C-alpha cells in the first residue's frame, strides 16, 4: 500500500509497514514543578516490531486514547520515511503518535530561532531611547512565540486533515 500527498508542490510518500505491537504500557507522569495528582500527564509507551526485518521501534506519546495491546497486528504509517502512527488491521482504526507533521516534513522554524528572535527583540526594545513601560516589553516578548505556536498549530491541523484523507482511503 503506497500513497502520496502533495504539499507546496512537493510530493510526500505515505507508506504502510506490517508490524506487531510488542509493548503497550499506559501510565501517568507528574509535572516537574509539582507532584500533585491534578498535574499528571498521561503517557503511553509503545513498541513495534516490523514483520519483515524484526526491527523494533519505541515511542512514548501523550495520547491516552490510543488502543493497542501486545500481540496486535498493525501497519505502521510512515510519512517521509518517519513513523507517524499505526493502523489497526482488524478494525481499520488509525492512531497518530505525533501531531507535529510540519516538523516531520521539514516545514516551520526551530524554537531556537524563535528564542534568538526573542533575544534580539528584547535587546532592541530595551535599548530604545524612548520611554516604554517594562510591561509592554514583556508583553511583546510573549507575543512572538504565541503567534508562532498558533500558526504552527493551525498548519499542523491542516496537514493532519490532508494525511487523514489518504490514510482513511488507504
Buried (B, 14 or more C-beta within 10 A) or exposed (E): EEBEBEBEEEEBEBBBBBBBBBBBEEEEEEEEEEEEEEEBEEBBEBBBBBBEEEEEBEBEBEBEEBEBEEEBEBBBBBBBEEBBBBBBBEEEEBBBBBBEBBBBBEBBEEEEEBEEBBEEBBEEBEEEEEEEEEEEBEEBBEEBBEEBEEEBEEBBEEBBEBBEEBBEEB
